[in-house]
Amino acid sequence: MRLSNISYSKLSVMMENSMLKGLPKFSVRTDVICAGCQYGKAHQLSYEKSKYKSKEPLELIHSDVLGPVIDW
């Protein structure tokens, strides 16, 4: 989990040089791209123009209500 989303080439170097204690030896495929890399490089489309316009301060508030995604 601490390696996060490391590239396949760096993972291969770490395995070959035994740089990480407990990292098992396994074959690393170089002909695929992981889904996390694809999502991380994706661009978000613009939002639609808002139908609401506030007339006073704090009449319309945008907030993030998702909360923590990863529970450490």
PDB file of N, CA, C and O in Angstrom, chain B, residues numbered from 101:
ATOM      1  N   MET B 101       0.831  -1.193   0.000  1.00  0.00           N
ATOM      2  CA  MET B 101       0.000   0.000   0.000  1.00  0.00           C
ATOM      3  C   MET B 101       0.870   1.249   0.000  1.00  0.00           C
ATOM      4  O   MET B 101       0.486   2.270  -0.572  1.00  0.00           O
ATOM      5  N   ARG B 102       2.016   1.183   0.622  1.00  0.00           N
ATOM      6  CA  ARG B 102       2.847   2.374   0.703  1.00  0.00           C
ATOM      7  C   ARG B 102       3.507   2.719  -0.613  1.00  0.00           C
ATOM      8  O   ARG B 102       3.924   3.862  -0.804  1.00  0.00           O
ATOM      9  N   LEU B 103       3.618   1.764  -1.533  1.00  0.00           N
ATOM     10  CA  LEU B 103       4.218   2.068  -2.823  1.00  0.00           C
ATOM     11  C   LEU B 103       3.273   2.870  -3.696  1.00  0.00           C
ATOM     12  O   LEU B 103       3.694   3.459  -4.692  1.00  0.00           O
ATOM     13  N   SER B 104       2.034   2.899  -3.342  1.00  0.00           N
ATOM     14  CA  SER B 104       1.023   3.642  -4.092  1.00  0.00           C
ATOM     15  C   SER B 104       0.938   3.085  -5.497  1.00  0.00           C
ATOM     16  O   SER B 104       0.695   1.890  -5.663  1.00  0.00           O
ATOM     17  N   ASN B 105       1.128   3.900  -6.504  1.00  0.00           N
ATOM     18  CA  ASN B 105       1.000   3.458  -7.882  1.00  0.00           C
ATOM     19  C   ASN B 105       2.354   3.601  -8.570  1.00  0.00           C
ATOM     20  O   ASN B 105       2.573   4.542  -9.332  1.00  0.00           O
ATOM     21  N   ILE B 106       3.248   2.677  -8.301  1.00  0.00           N
ATOM     22  CA  ILE B 106       4.608   2.737  -8.839  1.00  0.00           C
ATOM     23  C   ILE B 106       4.627   2.140 -10.247  1.00  0.00           C
ATOM     24  O   ILE B 106       3.848   1.236 -10.549  1.00  0.00           O
ATOM     25  N   SER B 107       5.510   2.640 -11.103  1.00  0.00           N
ATOM     26  CA  SER B 107       5.578   2.147 -12.479  1.00  0.00           C
ATOM     27  C   SER B 107       6.153   0.738 -12.510  1.00  0.00           C
ATOM     28  O   SER B 107       6.862   0.326 -11.592  1.00  0.00           O
ATOM     29  N   TYR B 108       5.843   0.005 -13.569  1.00  0.00           N
ATOM     30  CA  TYR B 108       6.316  -1.364 -13.708  1.00  0.00           C
ATOM     31  C   TYR B 108       7.843  -1.416 -13.801  1.00  0.00           C
ATOM     32  O   TYR B 108       8.467  -2.327 -13.259  1.00  0.00           O
ATOM     33  N   SER B 109       8.440  -0.445 -14.484  1.00  0.00           N
ATOM     34  CA  SER B 109       9.902  -0.467 -14.632  1.00  0.00           C
ATOM     35  C   SER B 109      10.585  -0.249 -13.280  1.00  0.00           C
ATOM     36  O   SER B 109      11.585  -0.907 -12.991  1.00  0.00           O
ATOM     37  N   LYS B 110      10.076   0.646 -12.459  1.00  0.00           N
ATOM     38  CA  LYS B 110      10.663   0.878 -11.141  1.00  0.00           C
ATOM     39  C   LYS B 110      10.437  -0.320 -10.226  1.00  0.00           C
ATOM     40  O   LYS B 110      11.296  -0.651  -9.409  1.00  0.00           O
ATOM     41  N   LEU B 111       9.300  -0.961 -10.360  1.00  0.00           N
ATOM     42  CA  LEU B 111       9.018  -2.156  -9.579  1.00  0.00           C
ATOM     43  C   LEU B 111      10.000  -3.275  -9.942  1.00  0.00           C
ATOM     44  O   LEU B 111      10.463  -4.003  -9.064  1.00  0.00           O
ATOM     45  N   SER B 112      10.317  -3.412 -11.229  1.00  0.00           N
ATOM     46  CA  SER B 112      11.284  -4.416 -11.678  1.00  0.00           C
ATOM     47  C   SER B 112      12.661  -4.156 -11.077  1.00  0.00           C
ATOM     48  O   SER B 112      13.322  -5.085 -10.611  1.00  0.00           O
ATOM     49  N   VAL B 113      13.099  -2.889 -11.085  1.00  0.00           N
ATOM     50  CA  VAL B 113      14.404  -2.533 -10.521  1.00  0.00           C
ATOM     51  C   VAL B 113      14.436  -2.852  -9.036  1.00  0.00           C
ATOM     52  O   VAL B 113      15.435  -3.368  -8.536  1.00  0.00           O
ATOM     53  N   MET B 114      13.362  -2.553  -8.328  1.00  0.00           N
ATOM     54  CA  MET B 114      13.304  -2.821  -6.888  1.00  0.00           C
ATOM     55  C   MET B 114      13.398  -4.319  -6.604  1.00  0.00           C
ATOM     56  O   MET B 114      14.044  -4.727  -5.639  1.00  0.00           O
ATOM     57  N   MET B 115      12.751  -5.146  -7.447  1.00  0.00           N
ATOM     58  CA  MET B 115      12.808  -6.598  -7.249  1.00  0.00           C
ATOM     59  C   MET B 115      14.195  -7.133  -7.566  1.00  0.00           C
ATOM     60  O   MET B 115      14.737  -7.936  -6.807  1.00  0.00           O
ATOM     61  N   GLU B 116      14.781  -6.690  -8.690  1.00  0.00           N
ATOM     62  CA  GLU B 116      16.093  -7.190  -9.106  1.00  0.00           C
ATOM     63  C   GLU B 116      17.176  -6.858  -8.080  1.00  0.00           C
ATOM     64  O   GLU B 116      18.068  -7.672  -7.841  1.00  0.00           O
ATOM     65  N   ASN B 117      17.108  -5.683  -7.477  1.00  0.00           N
ATOM     66  CA  ASN B 117      18.128  -5.237  -6.536  1.00  0.00           C
ATOM     67  C   ASN B 117      17.758  -5.492  -5.076  1.00  0.00           C
ATOM     68  O   ASN B 117      18.461  -5.042  -4.171  1.00  0.00           O
ATOM     69  N   SER B 118      16.673  -6.199  -4.843  1.00  0.00           N
ATOM     70  CA  SER B 118      16.185  -6.494  -3.484  1.00  0.00           C
ATOM     71  C   SER B 118      16.172  -5.232  -2.620  1.00  0.00           C
ATOM     72  O   SER B 118      16.710  -5.222  -1.513  1.00  0.00           O
ATOM     73  N   MET B 119      15.564  -4.191  -3.129  1.00  0.00           N
ATOM     74  CA  MET B 119      15.553  -2.891  -2.456  1.00  0.00           C
ATOM     75  C   MET B 119      14.467  -2.774  -1.400  1.00  0.00           C
ATOM     76  O   MET B 119      14.512  -1.868  -0.568  1.00  0.00           O
ATOM     77  N   LEU B 120      13.493  -3.673  -1.419  1.00  0.00           N
ATOM     78  CA  LEU B 120      12.383  -3.581  -0.484  1.00  0.00           C
ATOM     79  C   LEU B 120      12.220  -4.911   0.234  1.00  0.00           C
ATOM     80  O   LEU B 120      11.970  -5.937  -0.398  1.00  0.00           O
ATOM     81  N   LYS B 121      12.361  -4.891   1.537  1.00  0.00           N
ATOM     82  CA  LYS B 121      12.248  -6.107   2.329  1.00  0.00           C
ATOM     83  C   LYS B 121      10.828  -6.667   2.242  1.00  0.00           C
ATOM     84  O   LYS B 121       9.856  -5.949   2.478  1.00  0.00           O
ATOM     85  N   GLY B 122      10.716  -7.936   1.907  1.00  0.00           N
ATOM     86  CA  GLY B 122       9.419  -8.598   1.835  1.00  0.00           C
ATOM     87  C   GLY B 122       8.752  -8.525   0.472  1.00  0.00           C
ATOM     88  O   GLY B 122       7.678  -9.093   0.278  1.00  0.00           O
ATOM     89  N   LEU B 123       9.382  -7.827  -0.484  1.00  0.00           N
ATOM     90  CA  LEU B 123       8.797  -7.749  -1.826  1.00  0.00           C
ATOM     91  C   LEU B 123       9.060  -9.060  -2.550  1.00  0.00           C
ATOM     92  O   LEU B 123      10.217  -9.406  -2.791  1.00  0.00           O
ATOM     93  N   PRO B 124       8.007  -9.799  -2.902  1.00  0.00           N
ATOM     94  CA  PRO B 124       8.222 -11.089  -3.568  1.00  0.00           C
ATOM     95  C   PRO B 124       8.715 -10.885  -4.995  1.00  0.00           C
ATOM     96  O   PRO B 124       8.493  -9.834  -5.596  1.00  0.00           O
ATOM     97  N   LYS B 125       9.382 -11.896  -5.525  1.00  0.00           N
ATOM     98  CA  LYS B 125       9.843 -11.870  -6.924  1.00  0.00           C
ATOM     99  C   LYS B 125       8.707 -12.396  -7.789  1.00  0.00           C
ATOM    100  O   LYS B 125       8.190 -13.485  -7.543  1.00  0.00           O
ATOM    101  N   PHE B 126       8.325 -11.639  -8.783  1.00  0.00           N
ATOM    102  CA  PHE B 126       7.303 -12.072  -9.723  1.00  0.00           C
ATOM    103  C   PHE B 126       7.576 -11.418 -11.063  1.00  0.00           C
ATOM    104  O   PHE B 126       8.329 -10.448 -11.141  1.00  0.00           O
ATOM    105  N   SER B 127       6.970 -11.941 -12.116  1.00  0.00           N
ATOM    106  CA  SER B 127       7.211 -11.382 -13.447  1.00  0.00           C
ATOM    107  C   SER B 127       6.357 -10.123 -13.615  1.00  0.00           C
ATOM    108  O   SER B 127       5.178 -10.091 -13.263  1.00  0.00           O
ATOM    109  N   VAL B 128       6.990  -9.103 -14.158  1.00  0.00           N
ATOM    110  CA  VAL B 128       6.314  -7.824 -14.370  1.00  0.00           C
ATOM    111  C   VAL B 128       6.017  -7.686 -15.849  1.00  0.00           C
ATOM    112  O   VAL B 128       6.920  -7.755 -16.683  1.00  0.00           O
ATOM    113  N   ARG B 129       4.761  -7.494 -16.167  1.00  0.00           N
ATOM    114  CA  ARG B 129       4.359  -7.348 -17.561  1.00  0.00           C
ATOM    115  C   ARG B 129       4.588  -5.909 -18.006  1.00  0.00           C
ATOM    116  O   ARG B 129       4.174  -4.964 -17.334  1.00  0.00           O
ATOM    117  N   THR B 130       5.246  -5.757 -19.134  1.00  0.00           N
ATOM    118  CA  THR B 130       5.503  -4.410 -19.654  1.00  0.00           C
ATOM    119  C   THR B 130       4.599  -4.080 -20.835  1.00  0.00           C
ATOM    120  O   THR B 130       4.675  -2.985 -21.393  1.00  0.00           O
ATOM    121  N   ASP B 131       3.743  -5.027 -21.217  1.00  0.00           N
ATOM    122  CA  ASP B 131       2.877  -4.808 -22.374  1.00  0.00           C
ATOM    123  C   ASP B 131       1.485  -4.299 -21.981  1.00  0.00           C
ATOM    124  O   ASP B 131       0.602  -4.203 -22.834  1.00  0.00           O
ATOM    125  N   VAL B 132       1.282  -3.975 -20.711  1.00  0.00           N
ATOM    126  CA  VAL B 132      -0.017  -3.484 -20.252  1.00  0.00           C
ATOM    127  C   VAL B 132       0.161  -2.190 -19.460  1.00  0.00           C
ATOM    128  O   VAL B 132       1.238  -1.908 -18.935  1.00  0.00           O
ATOM    129  N   ILE B 133      -0.898  -1.426 -19.389  1.00  0.00           N
ATOM    130  CA  ILE B 133      -0.918  -0.209 -18.582  1.00  0.00           C
ATOM    131  C   ILE B 133      -1.975  -0.411 -17.518  1.00  0.00           C
ATOM    132  O   ILE B 133      -3.103  -0.795 -17.829  1.00  0.00           O
ATOM    133  N   CYS B 134      -1.627  -0.159 -16.265  1.00  0.00           N
ATOM    134  CA  CYS B 134      -2.596  -0.409 -15.192  1.00  0.00           C
ATOM    135  C   CYS B 134      -3.736   0.614 -15.237  1.00  0.00           C
ATOM    136  O   CYS B 134      -3.560   1.731 -15.724  1.00  0.00           O
ATOM    137  N   ALA B 135      -4.886   0.226 -14.733  1.00  0.00           N
ATOM    138  CA  ALA B 135      -6.065   1.090 -14.747  1.00  0.00           C
ATOM    139  C   ALA B 135      -5.836   2.357 -13.930  1.00  0.00           C
ATOM    140  O   ALA B 135      -6.308   3.429 -14.310  1.00  0.00           O
ATOM    141  N   GLY B 136      -5.112   2.249 -12.802  1.00  0.00           N
ATOM    142  CA  GLY B 136      -4.834   3.421 -11.972  1.00  0.00           C
ATOM    143  C   GLY B 136      -4.059   4.489 -12.720  1.00  0.00           C
ATOM    144  O   GLY B 136      -4.322   5.681 -12.560  1.00  0.00           O
ATOM    145  N   CYS B 137      -3.096   4.061 -13.544  1.00  0.00           N
ATOM    146  CA  CYS B 137      -2.331   5.024 -14.351  1.00  0.00           C
ATOM    147  C   CYS B 137      -3.237   5.712 -15.372  1.00  0.00           C
ATOM    148  O   CYS B 137      -3.132   6.919 -15.593  1.00  0.00           O
ATOM    149  N   GLN B 138      -4.116   4.944 -15.983  1.00  0.00           N
ATOM    150  CA  GLN B 138      -5.015   5.521 -16.978  1.00  0.00           C
ATOM    151  C   GLN B 138      -5.961   6.533 -16.340  1.00  0.00           C
ATOM    152  O   GLN B 138      -6.168   7.615 -16.889  1.00  0.00           O
ATOM    153  N   TYR B 139      -6.537   6.194 -15.185  1.00  0.00           N
ATOM    154  CA  TYR B 139      -7.437   7.121 -14.504  1.00  0.00           C
ATOM    155  C   TYR B 139      -6.692   8.364 -14.016  1.00  0.00           C
ATOM    156  O   TYR B 139      -7.223   9.473 -14.059  1.00  0.00           O
ATOM    157  N   GLY B 140      -5.465   8.167 -13.557  1.00  0.00           N
ATOM    158  CA  GLY B 140      -4.687   9.288 -13.040  1.00  0.00           C
ATOM    159  C   GLY B 140      -4.323  10.309 -14.099  1.00  0.00           C
ATOM    160  O   GLY B 140      -4.130  11.485 -13.790  1.00  0.00           O
ATOM    161  N   LYS B 141      -4.226   9.874 -15.338  1.00  0.00           N
ATOM    162  CA  LYS B 141      -3.860  10.776 -16.425  1.00  0.00           C
ATOM    163  C   LYS B 141      -5.076  11.291 -17.192  1.00  0.00           C
ATOM    164  O   LYS B 141      -4.935  12.100 -18.110  1.00  0.00           O
ATOM    165  N   ALA B 142      -6.252  10.832 -16.825  1.00  0.00           N
ATOM    166  CA  ALA B 142      -7.470  11.268 -17.511  1.00  0.00           C
ATOM    167  C   ALA B 142      -7.821  12.696 -17.124  1.00  0.00           C
ATOM    168  O   ALA B 142      -7.542  13.132 -16.007  1.00  0.00           O
ATOM    169  N   HIS B 143      -8.422  13.405 -18.034  1.00  0.00           N
ATOM    170  CA  HIS B 143      -8.856  14.768 -17.770  1.00  0.00           C
ATOM    171  C   HIS B 143     -10.360  14.786 -17.545  1.00  0.00           C
ATOM    172  O   HIS B 143     -11.104  14.055 -18.199  1.00  0.00           O
ATOM    173  N   GLN B 144     -10.792  15.606 -16.636  1.00  0.00           N
ATOM    174  CA  GLN B 144     -12.210  15.704 -16.348  1.00  0.00           C
ATOM    175  C   GLN B 144     -12.841  16.724 -17.294  1.00  0.00           C
ATOM    176  O   GLN B 144     -12.276  17.789 -17.544  1.00  0.00           O
ATOM    177  N   LEU B 145     -13.997  16.389 -17.804  1.00  0.00           N
ATOM    178  CA  LEU B 145     -14.711  17.312 -18.675  1.00  0.00           C
ATOM    179  C   LEU B 145     -15.253  18.479 -17.857  1.00  0.00           C
ATOM    180  O   LEU B 145     -15.470  18.357 -16.652  1.00  0.00           O
ATOM    181  N   SER B 146     -15.464  19.587 -18.510  1.00  0.00           N
ATOM    182  CA  SER B 146     -16.004  20.765 -17.834  1.00  0.00           C
ATOM    183  C   SER B 146     -17.427  20.508 -17.369  1.00  0.00           C
ATOM    184  O   SER B 146     -18.169  19.743 -17.986  1.00  0.00           O
ATOM    185  N   TYR B 147     -17.793  21.154 -16.279  1.00  0.00           N
ATOM    186  CA  TYR B 147     -19.158  21.046 -15.779  1.00  0.00           C
ATOM    187  C   TYR B 147     -20.086  21.915 -16.621  1.00  0.00           C
ATOM    188  O   TYR B 147     -19.653  22.866 -17.272  1.00  0.00           O
ATOM    189  N   GLU B 148     -21.371  21.567 -16.594  1.00  0.00           N
ATOM    190  CA  GLU B 148     -22.358  22.384 -17.299  1.00  0.00           C
ATOM    191  C   GLU B 148     -22.467  23.745 -16.622  1.00  0.00           C
ATOM    192  O   GLU B 148     -22.158  23.888 -15.439  1.00  0.00           O
ATOM    193  N   LYS B 149     -22.896  24.715 -17.364  1.00  0.00           N
ATOM    194  CA  LYS B 149     -23.121  26.045 -16.798  1.00  0.00           C
ATOM    195  C   LYS B 149     -24.237  25.936 -15.758  1.00  0.00           C
ATOM    196  O   LYS B 149     -25.266  25.309 -16.011  1.00  0.00           O
ATOM    197  N   SER B 150     -24.036  26.533 -14.619  1.00  0.00           N
ATOM    198  CA  SER B 150     -25.008  26.434 -13.536  1.00  0.00           C
ATOM    199  C   SER B 150     -26.299  27.166 -13.882  1.00  0.00           C
ATOM    200  O   SER B 150     -26.278  28.230 -14.500  1.00  0.00           O
ATOM    201  N   LYS B 151     -27.424  26.577 -13.472  1.00  0.00           N
ATOM    202  CA  LYS B 151     -28.723  27.202 -13.698  1.00  0.00           C
ATOM    203  C   LYS B 151     -29.070  28.162 -12.565  1.00  0.00           C
ATOM    204  O   LYS B 151     -30.025  28.933 -12.662  1.00  0.00           O
ATOM    205  N   TYR B 152     -28.287  28.108 -11.492  1.00  0.00           N
ATOM    206  CA  TYR B 152     -28.566  28.913 -10.310  1.00  0.00           C
ATOM    207  C   TYR B 152     -27.505  29.987 -10.137  1.00  0.00           C
ATOM    208  O   TYR B 152     -26.317  29.742 -10.342  1.00  0.00           O
ATOM    209  N   LYS B 153     -27.938  31.154  -9.765  1.00  0.00           N
ATOM    210  CA  LYS B 153     -27.013  32.240  -9.475  1.00  0.00           C
ATOM    211  C   LYS B 153     -27.447  32.861  -8.153  1.00  0.00           C
ATOM    212  O   LYS B 153     -28.601  33.257  -7.990  1.00  0.00           O
ATOM    213  N   SER B 154     -26.516  32.941  -7.218  1.00  0.00           N
ATOM    214  CA  SER B 154     -26.879  33.476  -5.908  1.00  0.00           C
ATOM    215  C   SER B 154     -27.028  34.989  -5.969  1.00  0.00           C
ATOM    216  O   SER B 154     -26.349  35.671  -6.737  1.00  0.00           O
ATOM    217  N   LYS B 155     -27.914  35.484  -5.158  1.00  0.00           N
ATOM    218  CA  LYS B 155     -28.157  36.919  -5.093  1.00  0.00           C
ATOM    219  C   LYS B 155     -27.542  37.521  -3.836  1.00  0.00           C
ATOM    220  O   LYS B 155     -27.354  38.734  -3.751  1.00  0.00           O
ATOM    221  N   GLU B 156     -27.224  36.658  -2.846  1.00  0.00           N
ATOM    222  CA  GLU B 156     -26.634  37.096  -1.584  1.00  0.00           C
ATOM    223  C   GLU B 156     -25.457  36.180  -1.235  1.00  0.00           C
ATOM    224  O   GLU B 156     -25.400  35.044  -1.707  1.00  0.00           O
ATOM    225  N   PRO B 157     -24.521  36.661  -0.416  1.00  0.00           N
ATOM    226  CA  PRO B 157     -23.438  35.789   0.030  1.00  0.00           C
ATOM    227  C   PRO B 157     -23.986  34.580   0.808  1.00  0.00           C
ATOM    228  O   PRO B 157     -24.930  34.707   1.588  1.00  0.00           O
ATOM    229  N   LEU B 158     -23.398  33.450   0.588  1.00  0.00           N
ATOM    230  CA  LEU B 158     -23.740  32.171   1.236  1.00  0.00           C
ATOM    231  C   LEU B 158     -25.122  31.631   0.868  1.00  0.00           C
ATOM    232  O   LEU B 158     -25.623  30.721   1.528  1.00  0.00           O
ATOM    233  N   GLU B 159     -25.729  32.169  -0.156  1.00  0.00           N
ATOM    234  CA  GLU B 159     -27.021  31.642  -0.594  1.00  0.00           C
ATOM    235  C   GLU B 159     -26.837  30.306  -1.320  1.00  0.00           C
ATOM    236  O   GLU B 159     -27.689  29.422  -1.228  1.00  0.00           O
ATOM    237  N   LEU B 160     -25.740  30.168  -2.027  1.00  0.00           N
ATOM    238  CA  LEU B 160     -25.432  28.938  -2.752  1.00  0.00           C
ATOM    239  C   LEU B 160     -24.043  28.497  -2.320  1.00  0.00           C
ATOM    240  O   LEU B 160     -23.070  29.227  -2.510  1.00  0.00           O
ATOM    241  N   ILE B 161     -23.944  27.301  -1.737  1.00  0.00           N
ATOM    242  CA  ILE B 161     -22.678  26.815  -1.203  1.00  0.00           C
ATOM    243  C   ILE B 161     -22.328  25.495  -1.884  1.00  0.00           C
ATOM    244  O   ILE B 161     -23.170  24.604  -1.999  1.00  0.00           O
ATOM    245  N   HIS B 162     -21.088  25.378  -2.332  1.00  0.00           N
ATOM    246  CA  HIS B 162     -20.571  24.137  -2.905  1.00  0.00           C
ATOM    247  C   HIS B 162     -19.643  23.508  -1.868  1.00  0.00           C
ATOM    248  O   HIS B 162     -18.777  24.190  -1.319  1.00  0.00           O
ATOM    249  N   SER B 163     -19.812  22.234  -1.599  1.00  0.00           N
ATOM    250  CA  SER B 163     -18.942  21.583  -0.622  1.00  0.00           C
ATOM    251  C   SER B 163     -18.686  20.137  -1.025  1.00  0.00           C
ATOM    252  O   SER B 163     -19.440  19.544  -1.796  1.00  0.00           O
ATOM    253  N   ASP B 164     -17.620  19.594  -0.491  1.00  0.00           N
ATOM    254  CA  ASP B 164     -17.252  18.205  -0.722  1.00  0.00           C
ATOM    255  C   ASP B 164     -17.829  17.377   0.424  1.00  0.00           C
ATOM    256  O   ASP B 164     -17.380  17.498   1.564  1.00  0.00           O
ATOM    257  N   VAL B 165     -18.807  16.548   0.130  1.00  0.00           N
ATOM    258  CA  VAL B 165     -19.459  15.764   1.179  1.00  0.00           C
ATOM    259  C   VAL B 165     -19.103  14.283   1.102  1.00  0.00           C
ATOM    260  O   VAL B 165     -19.714  13.466   1.791  1.00  0.00           O
ATOM    261  N   LEU B 166     -18.113  13.923   0.264  1.00  0.00           N
ATOM    262  CA  LEU B 166     -17.749  12.518   0.109  1.00  0.00           C
ATOM    263  C   LEU B 166     -17.067  11.967   1.340  1.00  0.00           C
ATOM    264  O   LEU B 166     -17.344  10.836   1.741  1.00  0.00           O
ATOM    265  N   GLY B 167     -16.178  12.741   1.951  1.00  0.00           N
ATOM    266  CA  GLY B 167     -15.466  12.262   3.122  1.00  0.00           C
ATOM    267  C   GLY B 167     -14.221  11.497   2.738  1.00  0.00           C
ATOM    268  O   GLY B 167     -13.883  11.436   1.556  1.00  0.00           O
ATOM    269  N   PRO B 168     -13.523  10.904   3.708  1.00  0.00           N
ATOM    270  CA  PRO B 168     -12.283  10.185   3.380  1.00  0.00           C
ATOM    271  C   PRO B 168     -12.569   8.933   2.557  1.00  0.00           C
ATOM    272  O   PRO B 168     -13.486   8.170   2.860  1.00  0.00           O
ATOM    273  N   VAL B 169     -11.777   8.739   1.522  1.00  0.00           N
ATOM    274  CA  VAL B 169     -11.951   7.576   0.654  1.00  0.00           C
ATOM    275  C   VAL B 169     -11.136   6.401   1.171  1.00  0.00           C
ATOM    276  O   VAL B 169     -11.578   5.254   1.096  1.00  0.00           O
ATOM    277  N   ILE B 170      -9.945   6.682   1.697  1.00  0.00           N
ATOM    278  CA  ILE B 170      -9.077   5.622   2.207  1.00  0.00           C
ATOM    279  C   ILE B 170      -9.045   5.703   3.726  1.00  0.00           C
ATOM    280  O   ILE B 170      -8.802   6.766   4.298  1.00  0.00           O
ATOM    281  N   ASP B 171      -9.290   4.588   4.363  1.00  0.00           N
ATOM    282  CA  ASP B 171      -9.255   4.536   5.820  1.00  0.00           C
ATOM    283  C   ASP B 171      -7.948   3.897   6.243  1.00  0.00           C
ATOM    284  O   ASP B 171      -7.813   2.677   6.154  1.00  0.00           O
ATOM    285  N   TRP B 172      -6.986   4.676   6.699  1.00  0.00           N
ATOM    286  CA  TRP B 172      -5.674   4.163   7.121  1.00  0.00           C
ATOM    287  C   TRP B 172      -5.830   3.635   8.484  1.00  0.00           C
ATOM    288  O   TRP B 172      -4.865   3.143   9.069  1.00  0.00           O
TER     289      TRP B 172
END
